[in-house]
Amino acid sequence: MPNRVLIIDDDKELCKLLKKCVEKEDITAELAHTGTDGLKLALQGNYHLIVLDVMLPEMDGFQILEKIRSISAVPVLMLTAKTASTDKVNGLRSGADDYLTKPFVVEEFTARVLSLIRRYTTLNTGSMEETNRLSFQGLIIDLDTRIVAIGNKQIELHAKEFDILCYLAKNKGKILTKQQIYEEVWQEQYAYDDNNIMGYISKLRKSIEPDPNSQTYIQTVKGVGYRFSREV
C-alpha cells in the first residue's frame, strides 16, 4: 500500500503543486482547505504524514496539531508564511516534527516529506519486529514490556486492564462476551454476571480514550459484550 499524505492549506494552487510533488514519489495525497475539514480527515484517516499550514480558516494549525497529538504520533510538517521564530518554536513545542517557512523550494519540501515518512515507517517497522507491538490509530500496545502509549504519552494500566485491552485488540472487530473476556483474562470459569468487567472497561476508557464517551477504541455492543473498533 502506498504511503499517504494529508495536506491542509487554504492556498488551493499551492496544494495542487505539493500534491503533484509527492505523487511523483508514488505517495498518495489528500487535500483539505479549511481547519475543520483538515481536522476531520486527520482524525479519520491513516496517514504517514500530515502537512499543516498555520494560518487556516475556521481553526488554525496549532489547534489542529493539538487535537492530532492527543491521539496520534503521525509526523507533522508545518507550513507558514510568517517569519517570526516564535511560530516555529510554538509549533515544535506543540508536537510538530518539522517546519517550513513560505516561500520554499519544492525540492526541499519533497526531501523533508520523504525524510519524515522514512523515519516514521522505519521506526514503526523496526518496533514491530523487535518488540512485538500492536499499533492502532494513536495507540501502541507493547506486548513484551506491557507498556501502552497514546501518541508520545505512556499510560499506566492495572494488570487486568492491560490484559483485557490486549485480548480485545488482538480480536479487533470481533464481539466478545463478558464470559469470554473473564475466562480469557482471569483463567477461571465464569459462573455469574457481575459488574467486574464493566468496571475495568470503564477504567480503561478513562485511560486510553480521547473522550471516554466516544468509544474510539473499545465499543459496547448492547446486550452482547464488547468489541475493539475495526476502524482504528
Buried (B, 14 or more C-beta within 10 A) or exposed (E): EEBBBBBBBBBEEBBEEBBEBBEEBEBBBBBBBBBEBBBEBBBEEEBBBBBBBBBBEEBBBBBBBEBBBBBBBBBBBBBBEEEEEEBBEBBEEBBBBBBBBBEEEEEEBBEBBBBBBEBBBEEBEEBEEEEEBBBBBBBBBBBEEEBBBBBEEEBEBEEBBBBBBBBBBEBBEEEBBBBBBBEBBBEEEBEEEEEBBEEBBEBBBEBBBBEBEEBBBBBEEEEEBBBBBEEB
